[in-house]
Amino acid sequence: MALYHRLPKPAVSLEACLPAELRGPGTTITRIAAGFSNAGVHRVEADGRAYVLKVASEDTPLVDWRRAQSILRAAADAGLAPRVVHVDESRRAVVSEFVADLSFPSRYRDPGTHDQALALLGATLRQVHALPISADMAPSQPRRLLGTIWSSRPATLTLRGFVPGAVERALTEELPPAERELVLSHNDPNPTNLVFDGERILLLDWDAAAPNTPFYDLAVVSLFLRMDETTCRRLIAAHDSAPLSSLPQTFLYCRRLTGLMLGVGFLYLAHQGGHAGATVPETLAAAPPLEEFYRKMRSGTLSLSTPEGRWAFGLGLIKEAHALEP
């Protein structure tokens, strides 16, 4: 869920990004509203079949784009991402099969399928973490990214109460000791990047994938799905295929770090859209919980496309990030 990248320039001919067999008068190309990615993402209909065309921004360094495509191909070959149909390096374009999403969050929330969904999620992330790491992959540095986001916030953005203190603590506290070797991490397994096809979970948007602790992906998905301590232990146990007695400190730190990083990012986006910022000191206890945001979004009373929705989502993420802290 990248927050600050520019969209690609419109000069790119979308049909030219397709393989020859998918071009023609019967082909339709429709933009997909897909979060805050730096890529233009489009649905392609051709010959009665559906595909996804993703065109990276023209200022994406070629070496980074090639590395991302190598990871995507490895993930697709392992059955962890939709099959890649066509790659056009000159246009930074990739065409993949479209996979109909049967909603993993719904399956996770359903008491009748919750246990199977949790086990599948843990096993899927274990497969992700088994993908190879090439020698030229630089490790992900989420703490540095949080520092960059925090230092680049506009002076006109008013933040009062618990948010500044929480960010400063995360940036200055001693890091927990490394508890696992680095693995190939997706780094953004939020629910919008999880596609459930009825049997498997496929992951979308591998642009941020890089070496990281395996606890990072586990912490991210646990944050967005609002897992309590017991469920987090079960998720990690499913990932490890081994029981777990307590939550690792690295997992807890990654959960706080991710919530702060994304939360502050959405507060920043809300301010960009015209939100006035905090008018009174905000406390962690009084901040609206993430579940409240989800409930209002499902009912249509709040939208992530509005400044108010982004502000509520940002505060909810930060609050949820601290839910498991003593």
C-alpha positions in Angstrom: 0.0 0.0 0.0 2.5 2.6 -1.2 1.4 6.2 -0.3 3.4 8.8 -2.1 4.2 7.8 -5.6 3.1 9.6 -8.8 0.8 8.0 -11.3 2.3 7.1 -14.7 2.2 9.7 -17.4 -0.8 9.3 -19.8 1.4 9.3 -22.9 1.8 5.5 -22.7 -0.4 3.7 -25.3 -2.2 1.1 -23.3 -3.0 -1.1 -26.2 0.6 -1.1 -27.3 1.5 -2.6 -24.0 -0.5 -5.7 -24.8 0.7 -8.8 -26.8 -0.5 -8.8 -30.4 -3.1 -11.5 -29.8 -4.9 -9.4 -27.2 -5.1 -6.2 -29.4 -8.1 -5.5 -31.6 -11.4 -3.8 -32.0 -13.0 -6.1 -29.5 -10.5 -5.4 -26.7 -11.6 -3.1 -23.9 -9.2 -1.5 -21.3 -10.7 -0.1 -18.1 -8.7 1.5 -15.3 -8.9 -0.2 -12.0 -9.0 2.1 -8.9 -6.3 0.3 -6.9 -5.2 2.3 -3.8 -2.1 4.5 -3.9 0.3 2.5 -6.1 2.7 4.2 -8.4 1.5 2.0 -11.3 -1.4 2.4 -13.6 -3.5 -0.8 -13.2 -6.1 -1.7 -15.9 -8.6 -4.5 -16.6 -8.3 -5.9 -20.1 -11.2 -7.8 -21.7 -10.2 -9.7 -24.9 -11.6 -12.9 -26.5 -14.0 -13.5 -23.7 -11.2 -13.5 -21.1 -10.0 -11.0 -18.5 -6.4 -9.8 -17.8 -4.7 -7.2 -15.7 -2.3 -4.7 -17.3 0.1 -2.9 -14.9 2.2 -0.1 -16.3 4.9 1.3 -14.0 5.7 5.0 -13.8 8.2 6.1 -16.4 10.6 7.3 -13.7 10.8 3.8 -12.1 14.5 2.8 -12.4 14.9 0.0 -14.8 17.0 -2.1 -12.4 14.3 -1.8 -9.8 11.6 -2.8 -12.3 13.5 -5.8 -13.5 14.1 -7.0 -9.9 10.3 -6.7 -9.2 9.5 -8.6 -12.3 11.9 -11.4 -11.4 10.2 -11.7 -8.0 6.8 -11.6 -9.6 7.7 -14.4 -12.0 9.1 -16.6 -9.2 5.9 -16.0 -7.2 3.7 -16.8 -10.2 5.6 -20.0 -10.9 5.1 -21.0 -7.3 1.4 -20.4 -7.5 1.5 -17.4 -5.3 0.6 -14.7 -7.8 -1.5 -14.7 -11.0 0.1 -16.2 -14.1 2.2 -13.7 -16.1 1.1 -13.5 -19.7 3.2 -10.8 -21.2 6.1 -8.5 -20.3 7.1 -5.3 -22.2 10.3 -4.0 -20.7 10.5 -0.9 -22.9 7.1 0.3 -21.6 7.5 -1.1 -18.0 4.3 -3.1 -18.6 3.2 -6.5 -17.4 0.0 -8.4 -18.3 -1.3 -11.1 -15.9 -4.3 -13.3 -15.8 -7.3 -11.8 -14.0 -8.3 -13.9 -11.0 -11.8 -13.5 -9.6 -11.7 -12.7 -5.9 -14.0 -14.6 -3.6 -13.0 -12.4 -0.7 -10.5 -13.8 1.8 -11.6 -11.3 4.5 -15.2 -12.6 4.3 -13.9 -16.2 4.6 -11.7 -15.2 7.6 -14.6 -13.4 9.4 -17.0 -16.3 8.8 -17.0 -18.5 12.0 -17.6 -21.6 9.8 -14.4 -21.0 7.7 -12.3 -19.0 10.0 -9.9 -21.7 11.2 -9.3 -23.0 7.6 -8.7 -19.4 6.4 -6.2 -18.7 9.2 -4.3 -21.9 8.5 -4.3 -21.2 4.8 -3.0 -17.6 5.4 -0.1 -18.8 7.5 0.8 -21.6 5.1 0.7 -19.2 2.1 3.0 -16.7 3.8 5.4 -19.6 4.6 5.5 -20.3 0.9 6.2 -16.7 0.1 9.1 -16.7 2.6 10.5 -19.7 0.9 11.0 -17.9 -2.4 14.7 -17.3 -3.3 16.6 -14.1 -2.5 19.1 -12.9 -5.1 22.4 -11.4 -4.1 21.5 -8.0 -5.4 18.4 -7.6 -3.2 18.8 -4.9 -0.6 17.0 -5.6 2.7 13.8 -3.7 3.4 14.2 -0.9 6.0 10.7 0.0 7.2 12.0 2.0 10.2 13.9 4.3 7.8 10.8 4.7 5.7 8.8 5.7 8.8 11.5 8.3 9.5 11.3 9.6 6.0 7.5 9.9 6.1 7.6 11.5 9.5 10.3 14.1 8.6 8.6 15.0 5.3 5.2 15.7 6.8 4.0 19.3 6.1 4.4 21.9 8.7 0.7 22.7 8.3 -0.3 19.2 9.4 -1.5 19.5 13.0 -0.9 16.4 15.1 -1.7 16.5 18.8 -1.8 14.0 21.6 -0.5 10.4 21.3 0.6 10.3 17.6 3.9 12.3 17.7 5.0 10.5 20.9 4.3 7.1 19.5 6.2 7.8 16.3 9.2 9.2 18.2 9.3 6.2 20.4 9.3 3.8 17.5 12.1 5.7 15.8 14.4 5.9 18.8 13.7 2.7 20.9 16.2 -0.1 20.8 15.5 -2.6 18.1 14.5 -6.1 19.3 17.2 -8.7 18.7 17.0 -10.6 15.4 15.0 -13.7 16.0 14.9 -15.1 12.5 17.0 -15.1 9.3 15.9 -12.7 6.6 13.4 -14.1 4.0 11.9 -12.9 0.8 9.0 -10.8 2.2 6.1 -9.4 0.2 6.1 -6.4 2.6 2.5 -5.4 1.9 0.0 -8.3 2.4 -2.9 -6.0 3.2 -6.3 -7.5 2.4 -6.5 -5.6 -1.0 -3.5 -7.6 -2.1 -4.9 -10.9 -1.1 -7.0 -12.7 -3.8 -8.8 -15.9 -2.8 -9.8 -18.1 -5.8 -11.7 -20.7 -3.8 -8.6 -22.8 -3.0 -5.5 -20.6 -2.8 -4.5 -17.2 -1.7 -2.7 -15.3 -4.5 -0.8 -12.1 -3.6 -0.9 -9.0 -5.8 1.5 -6.0 -6.1 5.0 -7.4 -5.4 6.7 -4.1 -6.0 7.8 -3.7 -2.4 9.0 -7.3 -2.0 12.5 -7.5 -0.5 14.4 -9.3 2.2 12.9 -8.8 5.6 12.1 -10.6 8.8 9.3 -13.1 8.3 7.5 -11.4 11.2 6.9 -8.3 9.1 4.4 -9.9 6.7 2.7 -11.7 9.6 2.5 -8.4 11.5 1.0 -6.5 8.6 -1.8 -9.0 7.8 -2.5 -9.3 11.6 -2.9 -5.6 11.9 -5.3 -5.2 9.0 -7.4 -8.2 10.0 -7.4 -7.0 13.7 -6.1 -10.2 15.1 -6.0 -10.5 18.9 -3.1 -12.1 20.7 -4.4 -15.6 20.6 -5.1 -15.4 16.8 -1.7 -13.9 16.2 -0.1 -16.8 17.9 -2.2 -19.2 15.8 -1.2 -17.4 12.6 2.5 -17.6 13.4 2.1 -21.3 14.5 0.4 -22.0 11.1 3.3 -20.2 9.4 5.9 -22.2 11.3 4.1 -25.5 11.5 4.9 -25.4 15.2 3.1 -24.3 18.4 3.9 -20.8 19.8 3.7 -19.9 23.5 4.2 -16.1 23.3 4.4 -13.4 20.6 8.0 -12.6 19.5 9.2 -9.1 20.3 10.1 -8.6 16.6 6.5 -9.3 15.6 5.1 -6.8 18.1 7.6 -4.2 17.0 6.8 -4.7 13.3 3.1 -4.5 14.0 3.6 -1.1 15.8 6.0 0.1 13.1 3.7 -0.8 10.2 0.6 0.8 11.9 2.5 4.0 12.5 4.0 4.2 9.1 0.7 3.6 7.3 -1.3 5.5 9.8 0.8 8.7 9.6 0.8 8.3 5.8 -3.0 8.3 5.7 -3.2 11.3 8.1 -0.8 13.1 5.6 -3.1 12.2 2.7 -6.1 13.4 4.6 -4.4 16.7 5.2 -3.5 16.9 1.5 -7.2 16.5 0.7 -8.2 19.3 3.0 -8.6 17.8 6.5 -7.9 20.4 9.1 -5.9 18.1 11.3 -6.3 17.5 15.0 -8.2 20.3 16.7 -7.9 18.9 20.2 -5.3 16.7 21.8 -6.1 13.1 20.8 -5.5 10.2 23.2 -5.0 6.6 22.2 -8.0 5.6 24.3 -10.3 8.1 22.6 -9.1 7.4 19.1 -11.8 5.6 16.9 -10.9 1.9 16.6 -10.1 0.4 13.2 -13.2 -1.8 13.5 -15.4 1.3 13.6 -13.8 2.6 10.4 -14.4 -0.8 8.7 -18.0 -0.8 10.0 -18.7 2.7 8.6 -17.0 1.9 5.3 -19.1 -1.3 4.9 -22.3 0.7 5.6 -21.3 3.5 3.2 -21.2 6.2 5.8 -17.4 6.7 5.5 -15.1 6.3 2.5 -11.4 6.0 2.1 -11.6 8.4 -0.8 -12.5 11.3 1.4 -10.2 13.3 3.8 -12.4 12.3 6.7 -12.2 8.7 5.8 -8.4 8.8 5.5 -8.1 10.6 8.8 -10.2 8.0 10.6 -8.4 5.1 8.9 -5.0 6.6 9.9 -6.0 6.9 13.5 -7.5 3.5 13.5 -4.3 1.9 12.1 -2.2 3.6 14.8 -4.6 2.5 17.5 -4.7 -1.1 16.3 -0.9 -1.1 16.0 -0.8 -0.7 19.8 -3.7 -3.1 20.7 -1.3 -5.9 21.7 1.0 -3.7 23.8 1.0 -4.1 27.6 
